Amino acid sequence: MSNTQSRRLRKKLYLGEFAILGFEFSSQLSFNDEAGYDAFFDGLIALIDGRELMISGGGNKSHFEGFVTSNQRYGSTSEDDRNAVQAWLTAQECVSDIKVGELTDVYYGS
């Protein structure tokens, strides 16, 4: 039996040229007040929306982590997206201990 898969099957299973890439990040947060907390997340949402990305994540007032993907059905994040998120996090005074992972396959993890 042949091990090659049809284009249709690769698309359905998000394999090969249809693989979707994303990346994870984590950071420590320190806010002086509620306004700082709101401003941080408003800025993060503006960055993510402006690059046509989506984020899923969670945390509390001292730690936040997330996973970033494209908001397009077969779209992937790029190295530019990863660098933009890392640069934005680094520029925030309330953020420390930033870790941004490499691009990884959203469905199959490598």
Phi and psi restraints in degrees (range 20) as a CNS / XPLOR table:
assign (resid 1 and name C) (resid 2 and name N)
       (resid 2 and name CA) (resid 2 and name C) 1.0 -71.7 20.0 2
assign (resid 2 and name N) (resid 2 and name CA)
       (resid 2 and name C) (resid 3 and name N) 1.0 144.2 20.0 2
assign (resid 2 and name C) (resid 3 and name N)
       (resid 3 and name CA) (resid 3 and name C) 1.0 -95.7 20.0 2
assign (resid 3 and name N) (resid 3 and name CA)
       (resid 3 and name C) (resid 4 and name N) 1.0 -3.8 20.0 2
assign (resid 3 and name C) (resid 4 and name N)
       (resid 4 and name CA) (resid 4 and name C) 1.0 -77.2 20.0 2
assign (resid 4 and name N) (resid 4 and name CA)
       (resid 4 and name C) (resid 5 and name N) 1.0 146.9 20.0 2
assign (resid 4 and name C) (resid 5 and name N)
       (resid 5 and name CA) (resid 5 and name C) 1.0 -112.8 20.0 2
assign (resid 5 and name N) (resid 5 and name CA)
       (resid 5 and name C) (resid 6 and name N) 1.0 146.5 20.0 2
assign (resid 5 and name C) (resid 6 and name N)
       (resid 6 and name CA) (resid 6 and name C) 1.0 -69.1 20.0 2
assign (resid 6 and name N) (resid 6 and name CA)
       (resid 6 and name C) (resid 7 and name N) 1.0 158.2 20.0 2
assign (resid 6 and name C) (resid 7 and name N)
       (resid 7 and name CA) (resid 7 and name C) 1.0 -57.5 20.0 2
assign (resid 7 and name N) (resid 7 and name CA)
       (resid 7 and name C) (resid 8 and name N) 1.0 -41.7 20.0 2
assign (resid 7 and name C) (resid 8 and name N)
       (resid 8 and name CA) (resid 8 and name C) 1.0 -60.0 20.0 2
assign (resid 8 and name N) (resid 8 and name CA)
       (resid 8 and name C) (resid 9 and name N) 1.0 -43.7 20.0 2
assign (resid 8 and name C) (resid 9 and name N)
       (resid 9 and name CA) (resid 9 and name C) 1.0 -68.8 20.0 2
assign (resid 9 and name N) (resid 9 and name CA)
       (resid 9 and name C) (resid 10 and name N) 1.0 -40.8 20.0 2
assign (resid 9 and name C) (resid 10 and name N)
       (resid 10 and name CA) (resid 10 and name C) 1.0 -60.1 20.0 2
assign (resid 10 and name N) (resid 10 and name CA)
       (resid 10 and name C) (resid 11 and name N) 1.0 -39.7 20.0 2
assign (resid 10 and name C) (resid 11 and name N)
       (resid 11 and name CA) (resid 11 and name C) 1.0 -66.6 20.0 2
assign (resid 11 and name N) (resid 11 and name CA)
       (resid 11 and name C) (resid 12 and name N) 1.0 -44.8 20.0 2
assign (resid 11 and name C) (resid 12 and name N)
       (resid 12 and name CA) (resid 12 and name C) 1.0 -62.6 20.0 2
assign (resid 12 and name N) (resid 12 and name CA)
       (resid 12 and name C) (resid 13 and name N) 1.0 -35.7 20.0 2
assign (resid 12 and name C) (resid 13 and name N)
       (resid 13 and name CA) (resid 13 and name C) 1.0 -95.9 20.0 2
assign (resid 13 and name N) (resid 13 and name CA)
       (resid 13 and name C) (resid 14 and name N) 1.0 4.4 20.0 2
assign (resid 13 and name C) (resid 14 and name N)
       (resid 14 and name CA) (resid 14 and name C) 1.0 55.8 20.0 2
assign (resid 14 and name N) (resid 14 and name CA)
       (resid 14 and name C) (resid 15 and name N) 1.0 49.8 20.0 2
assign (resid 14 and name C) (resid 15 and name N)
       (resid 15 and name CA) (resid 15 and name C) 1.0 -112.1 20.0 2
assign (resid 15 and name N) (resid 15 and name CA)
       (resid 15 and name C) (resid 16 and name N) 1.0 161.4 20.0 2
assign (resid 15 and name C) (resid 16 and name N)
       (resid 16 and name CA) (resid 16 and name C) 1.0 58.4 20.0 2
assign (resid 16 and name N) (resid 16 and name CA)
       (resid 16 and name C) (resid 17 and name N) 1.0 -126.3 20.0 2
assign (resid 16 and name C) (resid 17 and name N)
       (resid 17 and name CA) (resid 17 and name C) 1.0 -67.5 20.0 2
assign (resid 17 and name N) (resid 17 and name CA)
       (resid 17 and name C) (resid 18 and name N) 1.0 -9.0 20.0 2
assign (resid 17 and name C) (resid 18 and name N)
       (resid 18 and name CA) (resid 18 and name C) 1.0 -102.6 20.0 2
assign (resid 18 and name N) (resid 18 and name CA)
       (resid 18 and name C) (resid 19 and name N) 1.0 5.4 20.0 2
assign (resid 18 and name C) (resid 19 and name N)
       (resid 19 and name CA) (resid 19 and name C) 1.0 -62.3 20.0 2
assign (resid 19 and name N) (resid 19 and name CA)
       (resid 19 and name C) (resid 20 and name N) 1.0 142.3 20.0 2
assign (resid 19 and name C) (resid 20 and name N)
       (resid 20 and name CA) (resid 20 and name C) 1.0 -110.9 20.0 2
assign (resid 20 and name N) (resid 20 and name CA)
       (resid 20 and name C) (resid 21 and name N) 1.0 127.2 20.0 2
assign (resid 20 and name C) (resid 21 and name N)
       (resid 21 and name CA) (resid 21 and name C) 1.0 -105.4 20.0 2
assign (resid 21 and name N) (resid 21 and name CA)
       (resid 21 and name C) (resid 22 and name N) 1.0 146.1 20.0 2
assign (resid 21 and name C) (resid 22 and name N)
       (resid 22 and name CA) (resid 22 and name C) 1.0 -148.3 20.0 2
assign (resid 22 and name N) (resid 22 and name CA)
       (resid 22 and name C) (resid 23 and name N) 1.0 -178.5 20.0 2
assign (resid 22 and name C) (resid 23 and name N)
       (resid 23 and name CA) (resid 23 and name C) 1.0 -149.2 20.0 2
assign (resid 23 and name N) (resid 23 and name CA)
       (resid 23 and name C) (resid 24 and name N) 1.0 155.9 20.0 2
assign (resid 23 and name C) (resid 24 and name N)
       (resid 24 and name CA) (resid 24 and name C) 1.0 -108.5 20.0 2
assign (resid 24 and name N) (resid 24 and name CA)
       (resid 24 and name C) (resid 25 and name N) 1.0 159.1 20.0 2
assign (resid 24 and name C) (resid 25 and name N)
       (resid 25 and name CA) (resid 25 and name C) 1.0 -148.0 20.0 2
assign (resid 25 and name N) (resid 25 and name CA)
       (resid 25 and name C) (resid 26 and name N) 1.0 158.8 20.0 2
assign (resid 25 and name C) (resid 26 and name N)
       (resid 26 and name CA) (resid 26 and name C) 1.0 -145.7 20.0 2
assign (resid 26 and name N) (resid 26 and name CA)
       (resid 26 and name C) (resid 27 and name N) 1.0 156.2 20.0 2
assign (resid 26 and name C) (resid 27 and name N)
       (resid 27 and name CA) (resid 27 and name C) 1.0 -160.6 20.0 2
assign (resid 27 and name N) (resid 27 and name CA)
       (resid 27 and name C) (resid 28 and name N) 1.0 158.3 20.0 2
assign (resid 27 and name C) (resid 28 and name N)
       (resid 28 and name CA) (resid 28 and name C) 1.0 -97.0 20.0 2
assign (resid 28 and name N) (resid 28 and name CA)
       (resid 28 and name C) (resid 29 and name N) 1.0 142.4 20.0 2
assign (resid 28 and name C) (resid 29 and name N)
       (resid 29 and name CA) (resid 29 and name C) 1.0 -122.6 20.0 2
assign (resid 29 and name N) (resid 29 and name CA)
       (resid 29 and name C) (resid 30 and name N) 1.0 148.0 20.0 2
assign (resid 29 and name C) (resid 30 and name N)
       (resid 30 and name CA) (resid 30 and name C) 1.0 -145.5 20.0 2
assign (resid 30 and name N) (resid 30 and name CA)
       (resid 30 and name C) (resid 31 and name N) 1.0 117.9 20.0 2
assign (resid 30 and name C) (resid 31 and name N)
       (resid 31 and name CA) (resid 31 and name C) 1.0 -116.0 20.0 2
assign (resid 31 and name N) (resid 31 and name CA)
       (resid 31 and name C) (resid 32 and name N) 1.0 144.0 20.0 2
assign (resid 31 and name C) (resid 32 and name N)
       (resid 32 and name CA) (resid 32 and name C) 1.0 -84.1 20.0 2
assign (resid 32 and name N) (resid 32 and name CA)
       (resid 32 and name C) (resid 33 and name N) 1.0 -27.2 20.0 2
assign (resid 32 and name C) (resid 33 and name N)
       (resid 33 and name CA) (resid 33 and name C) 1.0 -157.6 20.0 2
assign (resid 33 and name N) (resid 33 and name CA)
       (resid 33 and name C) (resid 34 and name N) 1.0 175.0 20.0 2
assign (resid 33 and name C) (resid 34 and name N)
       (resid 34 and name CA) (resid 34 and name C) 1.0 -64.7 20.0 2
assign (resid 34 and name N) (resid 34 and name CA)
       (resid 34 and name C) (resid 35 and name N) 1.0 -33.1 20.0 2
assign (resid 34 and name C) (resid 35 and name N)
       (resid 35 and name CA) (resid 35 and name C) 1.0 -63.8 20.0 2
assign (resid 35 and name N) (resid 35 and name CA)
       (resid 35 and name C) (resid 36 and name N) 1.0 -37.9 20.0 2
assign (resid 35 and name C) (resid 36 and name N)
       (resid 36 and name CA) (resid 36 and name C) 1.0 -64.5 20.0 2
assign (resid 36 and name N) (resid 36 and name CA)
       (resid 36 and name C) (resid 37 and name N) 1.0 -40.1 20.0 2
assign (resid 36 and name C) (resid 37 and name N)
       (resid 37 and name CA) (resid 37 and name C) 1.0 -61.4 20.0 2
assign (resid 37 and name N) (resid 37 and name CA)
       (resid 37 and name C) (resid 38 and name N) 1.0 -48.5 20.0 2
assign (resid 37 and name C) (resid 38 and name N)
       (resid 38 and name CA) (resid 38 and name C) 1.0 -63.1 20.0 2
assign (resid 38 and name N) (resid 38 and name CA)
       (resid 38 and name C) (resid 39 and name N) 1.0 -42.4 20.0 2
assign (resid 38 and name C) (resid 39 and name N)
       (resid 39 and name CA) (resid 39 and name C) 1.0 -64.1 20.0 2
assign (resid 39 and name N) (resid 39 and name CA)
       (resid 39 and name C) (resid 40 and name N) 1.0 -38.7 20.0 2
assign (resid 39 and name C) (resid 40 and name N)
       (resid 40 and name CA) (resid 40 and name C) 1.0 -60.7 20.0 2
assign (resid 40 and name N) (resid 40 and name CA)
       (resid 40 and name C) (resid 41 and name N) 1.0 -51.3 20.0 2
assign (resid 40 and name C) (resid 41 and name N)
       (resid 41 and name CA) (resid 41 and name C) 1.0 -71.6 20.0 2
assign (resid 41 and name N) (resid 41 and name CA)
       (resid 41 and name C) (resid 42 and name N) 1.0 -32.3 20.0 2
assign (resid 41 and name C) (resid 42 and name N)
       (resid 42 and name CA) (resid 42 and name C) 1.0 -62.9 20.0 2
assign (resid 42 and name N) (resid 42 and name CA)
       (resid 42 and name C) (resid 43 and name N) 1.0 -42.6 20.0 2
assign (resid 42 and name C) (resid 43 and name N)
       (resid 43 and name CA) (resid 43 and name C) 1.0 -66.2 20.0 2
assign (resid 43 and name N) (resid 43 and name CA)
       (resid 43 and name C) (resid 44 and name N) 1.0 -41.1 20.0 2
assign (resid 43 and name C) (resid 44 and name N)
       (resid 44 and name CA) (resid 44 and name C) 1.0 -63.8 20.0 2
assign (resid 44 and name N) (resid 44 and name CA)
       (resid 44 and name C) (resid 45 and name N) 1.0 -43.7 20.0 2
assign (resid 44 and name C) (resid 45 and name N)
       (resid 45 and name CA) (resid 45 and name C) 1.0 -63.4 20.0 2
assign (resid 45 and name N) (resid 45 and name CA)
       (resid 45 and name C) (resid 46 and name N) 1.0 -40.8 20.0 2
assign (resid 45 and name C) (resid 46 and name N)
       (resid 46 and name CA) (resid 46 and name C) 1.0 -62.3 20.0 2
assign (resid 46 and name N) (resid 46 and name CA)
       (resid 46 and name C) (resid 47 and name N) 1.0 -42.3 20.0 2
assign (resid 46 and name C) (resid 47 and name N)
       (resid 47 and name CA) (resid 47 and name C) 1.0 -62.8 20.0 2
assign (resid 47 and name N) (resid 47 and name CA)
       (resid 47 and name C) (resid 48 and name N) 1.0 -49.3 20.0 2
assign (resid 47 and name C) (resid 48 and name N)
       (resid 48 and name CA) (resid 48 and name C) 1.0 -63.3 20.0 2
assign (resid 48 and name N) (resid 48 and name CA)
       (resid 48 and name C) (resid 49 and name N) 1.0 -47.5 20.0 2
assign (resid 48 and name C) (resid 49 and name N)
       (resid 49 and name CA) (resid 49 and name C) 1.0 -63.8 20.0 2
assign (resid 49 and name N) (resid 49 and name CA)
       (resid 49 and name C) (resid 50 and name N) 1.0 -40.4 20.0 2
assign (resid 49 and name C) (resid 50 and name N)
       (resid 50 and name CA) (resid 50 and name C) 1.0 -63.9 20.0 2
assign (resid 50 and name N) (resid 50 and name CA)
       (resid 50 and name C) (resid 51 and name N) 1.0 -25.5 20.0 2
assign (resid 50 and name C) (resid 51 and name N)
       (resid 51 and name CA) (resid 51 and name C) 1.0 -100.0 20.0 2
assign (resid 51 and name N) (resid 51 and name CA)
       (resid 51 and name C) (resid 52 and name N) 1.0 9.9 20.0 2
assign (resid 51 and name C) (resid 52 and name N)
       (resid 52 and name CA) (resid 52 and name C) 1.0 56.0 20.0 2
assign (resid 52 and name N) (resid 52 and name CA)
       (resid 52 and name C) (resid 53 and name N) 1.0 49.6 20.0 2
assign (resid 52 and name C) (resid 53 and name N)
       (resid 53 and name CA) (resid 53 and name C) 1.0 -117.3 20.0 2
assign (resid 53 and name N) (resid 53 and name CA)
       (resid 53 and name C) (resid 54 and name N) 1.0 171.6 20.0 2
assign (resid 53 and name C) (resid 54 and name N)
       (resid 54 and name CA) (resid 54 and name C) 1.0 -128.9 20.0 2
assign (resid 54 and name N) (resid 54 and name CA)
       (resid 54 and name C) (resid 55 and name N) 1.0 153.7 20.0 2
assign (resid 54 and name C) (resid 55 and name N)
       (resid 55 and name CA) (resid 55 and name C) 1.0 -133.7 20.0 2
assign (resid 55 and name N) (resid 55 and name CA)
       (resid 55 and name C) (resid 56 and name N) 1.0 139.7 20.0 2
assign (resid 55 and name C) (resid 56 and name N)
       (resid 56 and name CA) (resid 56 and name C) 1.0 -124.9 20.0 2
assign (resid 56 and name N) (resid 56 and name CA)
       (resid 56 and name C) (resid 57 and name N) 1.0 139.6 20.0 2
assign (resid 56 and name C) (resid 57 and name N)
       (resid 57 and name CA) (resid 57 and name C) 1.0 -176.9 20.0 2
assign (resid 57 and name N) (resid 57 and name CA)
       (resid 57 and name C) (resid 58 and name N) 1.0 -172.7 20.0 2
assign (resid 57 and name C) (resid 58 and name N)
       (resid 58 and name CA) (resid 58 and name C) 1.0 -174.6 20.0 2
assign (resid 58 and name N) (resid 58 and name CA)
       (resid 58 and name C) (resid 59 and name N) 1.0 176.4 20.0 2
assign (resid 58 and name C) (resid 59 and name N)
       (resid 59 and name CA) (resid 59 and name C) 1.0 158.4 20.0 2
assign (resid 59 and name N) (resid 59 and name CA)
       (resid 59 and name C) (resid 60 and name N) 1.0 -153.5 20.0 2
assign (resid 59 and name C) (resid 60 and name N)
       (resid 60 and name CA) (resid 60 and name C) 1.0 -142.8 20.0 2
assign (resid 60 and name N) (resid 60 and name CA)
       (resid 60 and name C) (resid 61 and name N) 1.0 -164.8 20.0 2
assign (resid 60 and name C) (resid 61 and name N)
       (resid 61 and name CA) (resid 61 and name C) 1.0 -71.9 20.0 2
assign (resid 61 and name N) (resid 61 and name CA)
       (resid 61 and name C) (resid 62 and name N) 1.0 -9.2 20.0 2
assign (resid 61 and name C) (resid 62 and name N)
       (resid 62 and name CA) (resid 62 and name C) 1.0 -115.5 20.0 2
assign (resid 62 and name N) (resid 62 and name CA)
       (resid 62 and name C) (resid 63 and name N) 1.0 -8.6 20.0 2
assign (resid 62 and name C) (resid 63 and name N)
       (resid 63 and name CA) (resid 63 and name C) 1.0 -149.5 20.0 2
assign (resid 63 and name N) (resid 63 and name CA)
       (resid 63 and name C) (resid 64 and name N) 1.0 139.2 20.0 2
assign (resid 63 and name C) (resid 64 and name N)
       (resid 64 and name CA) (resid 64 and name C) 1.0 -143.5 20.0 2
assign (resid 64 and name N) (resid 64 and name CA)
       (resid 64 and name C) (resid 65 and name N) 1.0 137.8 20.0 2
assign (resid 64 and name C) (resid 65 and name N)
       (resid 65 and name CA) (resid 65 and name C) 1.0 -139.5 20.0 2
assign (resid 65 and name N) (resid 65 and name CA)
       (resid 65 and name C) (resid 66 and name N) 1.0 154.8 20.0 2
assign (resid 65 and name C) (resid 66 and name N)
       (resid 66 and name CA) (resid 66 and name C) 1.0 -157.7 20.0 2
assign (resid 66 and name N) (resid 66 and name CA)
       (resid 66 and name C) (resid 67 and name N) 1.0 170.1 20.0 2
assign (resid 66 and name C) (resid 67 and name N)
       (resid 67 and name CA) (resid 67 and name C) 1.0 -126.8 20.0 2
assign (resid 67 and name N) (resid 67 and name CA)
       (resid 67 and name C) (resid 68 and name N) 1.0 129.6 20.0 2
assign (resid 67 and name C) (resid 68 and name N)
       (resid 68 and name CA) (resid 68 and name C) 1.0 -111.3 20.0 2
assign (resid 68 and name N) (resid 68 and name CA)
       (resid 68 and name C) (resid 69 and name N) 1.0 131.5 20.0 2
assign (resid 68 and name C) (resid 69 and name N)
       (resid 69 and name CA) (resid 69 and name C) 1.0 -136.0 20.0 2
assign (resid 69 and name N) (resid 69 and name CA)
       (resid 69 and name C) (resid 70 and name N) 1.0 170.5 20.0 2
assign (resid 69 and name C) (resid 70 and name N)
       (resid 70 and name CA) (resid 70 and name C) 1.0 -74.8 20.0 2
assign (resid 70 and name N) (resid 70 and name CA)
       (resid 70 and name C) (resid 71 and name N) 1.0 152.0 20.0 2
assign (resid 70 and name C) (resid 71 and name N)
       (resid 71 and name CA) (resid 71 and name C) 1.0 -91.4 20.0 2
assign (resid 71 and name N) (resid 71 and name CA)
       (resid 71 and name C) (resid 72 and name N) 1.0 5.7 20.0 2
assign (resid 71 and name C) (resid 72 and name N)
       (resid 72 and name CA) (resid 72 and name C) 1.0 -91.9 20.0 2
assign (resid 72 and name N) (resid 72 and name CA)
       (resid 72 and name C) (resid 73 and name N) 1.0 145.4 20.0 2
assign (resid 72 and name C) (resid 73 and name N)
       (resid 73 and name CA) (resid 73 and name C) 1.0 -55.8 20.0 2
assign (resid 73 and name N) (resid 73 and name CA)
       (resid 73 and name C) (resid 74 and name N) 1.0 -47.8 20.0 2
assign (resid 73 and name C) (resid 74 and name N)
       (resid 74 and name CA) (resid 74 and name C) 1.0 -112.1 20.0 2
assign (resid 74 and name N) (resid 74 and name CA)
       (resid 74 and name C) (resid 75 and name N) 1.0 23.4 20.0 2
assign (resid 74 and name C) (resid 75 and name N)
       (resid 75 and name CA) (resid 75 and name C) 1.0 -90.1 20.0 2
assign (resid 75 and name N) (resid 75 and name CA)
       (resid 75 and name C) (resid 76 and name N) 1.0 154.5 20.0 2
assign (resid 75 and name C) (resid 76 and name N)
       (resid 76 and name CA) (resid 76 and name C) 1.0 -123.8 20.0 2
assign (resid 76 and name N) (resid 76 and name CA)
       (resid 76 and name C) (resid 77 and name N) 1.0 157.0 20.0 2
assign (resid 76 and name C) (resid 77 and name N)
       (resid 77 and name CA) (resid 77 and name C) 1.0 -74.3 20.0 2
assign (resid 77 and name N) (resid 77 and name CA)
       (resid 77 and name C) (resid 78 and name N) 1.0 158.1 20.0 2
assign (resid 77 and name C) (resid 78 and name N)
       (resid 78 and name CA) (resid 78 and name C) 1.0 -115.7 20.0 2
assign (resid 78 and name N) (resid 78 and name CA)
       (resid 78 and name C) (resid 79 and name N) 1.0 172.0 20.0 2
assign (resid 78 and name C) (resid 79 and name N)
       (resid 79 and name CA) (resid 79 and name C) 1.0 -62.3 20.0 2
assign (resid 79 and name N) (resid 79 and name CA)
       (resid 79 and name C) (resid 80 and name N) 1.0 -34.4 20.0 2
assign (resid 79 and name C) (resid 80 and name N)
       (resid 80 and name CA) (resid 80 and name C) 1.0 -63.1 20.0 2
assign (resid 80 and name N) (resid 80 and name CA)
       (resid 80 and name C) (resid 81 and name N) 1.0 -41.1 20.0 2
assign (resid 80 and name C) (resid 81 and name N)
       (resid 81 and name CA) (resid 81 and name C) 1.0 -62.4 20.0 2
assign (resid 81 and name N) (resid 81 and name CA)
       (resid 81 and name C) (resid 82 and name N) 1.0 -45.5 20.0 2
assign (resid 81 and name C) (resid 82 and name N)
       (resid 82 and name CA) (resid 82 and name C) 1.0 -60.6 20.0 2
assign (resid 82 and name N) (resid 82 and name CA)
       (resid 82 and name C) (resid 83 and name N) 1.0 -45.6 20.0 2
assign (resid 82 and name C) (resid 83 and name N)
       (resid 83 and name CA) (resid 83 and name C) 1.0 -66.0 20.0 2
assign (resid 83 and name N) (resid 83 and name CA)
       (resid 83 and name C) (resid 84 and name N) 1.0 -36.8 20.0 2
assign (resid 83 and name C) (resid 84 and name N)
       (resid 84 and name CA) (resid 84 and name C) 1.0 -65.5 20.0 2
assign (resid 84 and name N) (resid 84 and name CA)
       (resid 84 and name C) (resid 85 and name N) 1.0 -43.0 20.0 2
assign (resid 84 and name C) (resid 85 and name N)
       (resid 85 and name CA) (resid 85 and name C) 1.0 -64.8 20.0 2
assign (resid 85 and name N) (resid 85 and name CA)
       (resid 85 and name C) (resid 86 and name N) 1.0 -43.8 20.0 2
assign (resid 85 and name C) (resid 86 and name N)
       (resid 86 and name CA) (resid 86 and name C) 1.0 -62.7 20.0 2
assign (resid 86 and name N) (resid 86 and name CA)
       (resid 86 and name C) (resid 87 and name N) 1.0 -44.2 20.0 2
assign (resid 86 and name C) (resid 87 and name N)
       (resid 87 and name CA) (resid 87 and name C) 1.0 -63.6 20.0 2
assign (resid 87 and name N) (resid 87 and name CA)
       (resid 87 and name C) (resid 88 and name N) 1.0 -41.1 20.0 2
assign (resid 87 and name C) (resid 88 and name N)
       (resid 88 and name CA) (resid 88 and name C) 1.0 -64.5 20.0 2
assign (resid 88 and name N) (resid 88 and name CA)
       (resid 88 and name C) (resid 89 and name N) 1.0 -45.5 20.0 2
assign (resid 88 and name C) (resid 89 and name N)
       (resid 89 and name CA) (resid 89 and name C) 1.0 -61.1 20.0 2
assign (resid 89 and name N) (resid 89 and name CA)
       (resid 89 and name C) (resid 90 and name N) 1.0 -42.4 20.0 2
assign (resid 89 and name C) (resid 90 and name N)
       (resid 90 and name CA) (resid 90 and name C) 1.0 -63.1 20.0 2
assign (resid 90 and name N) (resid 90 and name CA)
       (resid 90 and name C) (resid 91 and name N) 1.0 -33.9 20.0 2
assign (resid 90 and name C) (resid 91 and name N)
       (resid 91 and name CA) (resid 91 and name C) 1.0 -75.1 20.0 2
assign (resid 91 and name N) (resid 91 and name CA)
       (resid 91 and name C) (resid 92 and name N) 1.0 -13.0 20.0 2
assign (resid 91 and name C) (resid 92 and name N)
       (resid 92 and name CA) (resid 92 and name C) 1.0 -84.6 20.0 2
assign (resid 92 and name N) (resid 92 and name CA)
       (resid 92 and name C) (resid 93 and name N) 1.0 125.9 20.0 2
assign (resid 92 and name C) (resid 93 and name N)
       (resid 93 and name CA) (resid 93 and name C) 1.0 -64.7 20.0 2
assign (resid 93 and name N) (resid 93 and name CA)
       (resid 93 and name C) (resid 94 and name N) 1.0 -28.1 20.0 2
assign (resid 93 and name C) (resid 94 and name N)
       (resid 94 and name CA) (resid 94 and name C) 1.0 -84.7 20.0 2
assign (resid 94 and name N) (resid 94 and name CA)
       (resid 94 and name C) (resid 95 and name N) 1.0 0.0 20.0 2
assign (resid 94 and name C) (resid 95 and name N)
       (resid 95 and name CA) (resid 95 and name C) 1.0 -111.4 20.0 2
assign (resid 95 and name N) (resid 95 and name CA)
       (resid 95 and name C) (resid 96 and name N) 1.0 136.3 20.0 2
assign (resid 95 and name C) (resid 96 and name N)
       (resid 96 and name CA) (resid 96 and name C) 1.0 -142.3 20.0 2
assign (resid 96 and name N) (resid 96 and name CA)
       (resid 96 and name C) (resid 97 and name N) 1.0 172.7 20.0 2
assign (resid 96 and name C) (resid 97 and name N)
       (resid 97 and name CA) (resid 97 and name C) 1.0 48.8 20.0 2
assign (resid 97 and name N) (resid 97 and name CA)
       (resid 97 and name C) (resid 98 and name N) 1.0 55.1 20.0 2
assign (resid 97 and name C) (resid 98 and name N)
       (resid 98 and name CA) (resid 98 and name C) 1.0 -82.4 20.0 2
assign (resid 98 and name N) (resid 98 and name CA)
       (resid 98 and name C) (resid 99 and name N) 1.0 130.7 20.0 2
assign (resid 98 and name C) (resid 99 and name N)
       (resid 99 and name CA) (resid 99 and name C) 1.0 -129.0 20.0 2
assign (resid 99 and name N) (resid 99 and name CA)
       (resid 99 and name C) (resid 100 and name N) 1.0 121.6 20.0 2
assign (resid 99 and name C) (resid 100 and name N)
       (resid 100 and name CA) (resid 100 and name C) 1.0 -120.3 20.0 2
assign (resid 100 and name N) (resid 100 and name CA)
       (resid 100 and name C) (resid 101 and name N) 1.0 121.6 20.0 2
assign (resid 100 and name C) (resid 101 and name N)
       (resid 101 and name CA) (resid 101 and name C) 1.0 -78.0 20.0 2
assign (resid 101 and name N) (resid 101 and name CA)
       (resid 101 and name C) (resid 102 and name N) 1.0 169.7 20.0 2
assign (resid 101 and name C) (resid 102 and name N)
       (resid 102 and name CA) (resid 102 and name C) 1.0 -74.7 20.0 2
assign (resid 102 and name N) (resid 102 and name CA)
       (resid 102 and name C) (resid 103 and name N) 1.0 163.0 20.0 2
assign (resid 102 and name C) (resid 103 and name N)
       (resid 103 and name CA) (resid 103 and name C) 1.0 -63.5 20.0 2
assign (resid 103 and name N) (resid 103 and name CA)
       (resid 103 and name C) (resid 104 and name N) 1.0 133.7 20.0 2
assign (resid 103 and name C) (resid 104 and name N)
       (resid 104 and name CA) (resid 104 and name C) 1.0 -138.1 20.0 2
assign (resid 104 and name N) (resid 104 and name CA)
       (resid 104 and name C) (resid 105 and name N) 1.0 154.8 20.0 2
assign (resid 104 and name C) (resid 105 and name N)
       (resid 105 and name CA) (resid 105 and name C) 1.0 -67.9 20.0 2
assign (resid 105 and name N) (resid 105 and name CA)
       (resid 105 and name C) (resid 106 and name N) 1.0 121.3 20.0 2
assign (resid 105 and name C) (resid 106 and name N)
       (resid 106 and name CA) (resid 106 and name C) 1.0 -62.1 20.0 2
assign (resid 106 and name N) (resid 106 and name CA)
       (resid 106 and name C) (resid 107 and name N) 1.0 -38.0 20.0 2
assign (resid 106 and name C) (resid 107 and name N)
       (resid 107 and name CA) (resid 107 and name C) 1.0 -89.2 20.0 2
assign (resid 107 and name N) (resid 107 and name CA)
       (resid 107 and name C) (resid 108 and name N) 1.0 -33.2 20.0 2
assign (resid 107 and name C) (resid 108 and name N)
       (resid 108 and name CA) (resid 108 and name C) 1.0 -120.6 20.0 2
assign (resid 108 and name N) (resid 108 and name CA)
       (resid 108 and name C) (resid 109 and name N) 1.0 -1.2 20.0 2
assign (resid 108 and name C) (resid 109 and name N)
       (resid 109 and name CA) (resid 109 and name C) 1.0 72.7 20.0 2
assign (resid 109 and name N) (resid 109 and name CA)
       (resid 109 and name C) (resid 110 and name N) 1.0 18.6 20.0 2
